[in-house]
């Protein structure tokens, strides 16, 4: 089981890269074959597995081939309604149209 006590975003990058590599190997894919199937260059894939650094677009292309694309749909989702303790809190929540400074 993976340890989810991460101390920084760079730790998370490394963990994601390790999990992607494990999944690639579980599908019995070489780096070259994953590169060809995903359209991500072999150099980018190698760097990703080594450092965790990759563009979001390339990461999503790899996720598609590794059958993990659906997990990204939950990223940045708003809290469910049950997380508000009162109706007043819920009614006070207005959808933001822009941020503050």
C-alpha positions, -999 to 999 in steps of 0.1 A, spaced: 0 0 0 12 35 -9 21 61 18 -1 92 13 17 114 38 33 137 13 53 167 24 54 186 -9 41 188 -44 74 174 -57 68 143 -35 34 138 -51 50 142 -86 74 113 -78 47 92 -63 25 97 -95 54 88 -117 61 56 -97 25 46 -98 24 52 -136 55 31 -141 40 3 -120 8 4 -140 28 4 -173 46 -27 -161 14 -44 -150 1 -39 -185 34 -55 -197 43 -24 -218 78 -11 -225 85 26 -224 87 25 -261 54 8 -266 36 32 -242 52 61 -259 40 49 -293 4 42 -281 1 75 -262 18 99 -286 41 111 -258 78 111 -269 100 84 -254 123 111 -239 94 128 -222 82 94 -208 116 85 -195 120 119 -179 86 116 -163 93 82 -148 127 94 -135 117 129 -122 79 131 -122 80 162 -144 56 162 -174 30 185 -190 -6 180 -180 -15 172 -216 11 144 -218 1 131 -184 -35 128 -196 -24 110 -228 -5 85 -207 -35 81 -183 -57 74 -213 -36 44 -224 -31 33 -188 -68 32 -182 -66 60 -155 -81 90 -172 -114 88 -152 -96 96 -120 -88 131 -133 -124 141 -135 -126 143 -97 -97 169 -96 -108 203 -83 -144 192 -76 -165 214 -53 -175 200 -19 -207 180 -18 -237 197 -3 -235 174 28 -203 192 39 -223 224 48 -235 223 84 -265 246 79 -288 258 52 -277 294 58 -241 284 49 -253 268 17 -275 298 7 -246 322 14 -224 303 -10 -225 321 -44 -206 308 -74 -175 330 -78 -171 346 -112 -136 360 -105 -110 359 -78 -98 386 -54 -63 399 -53 
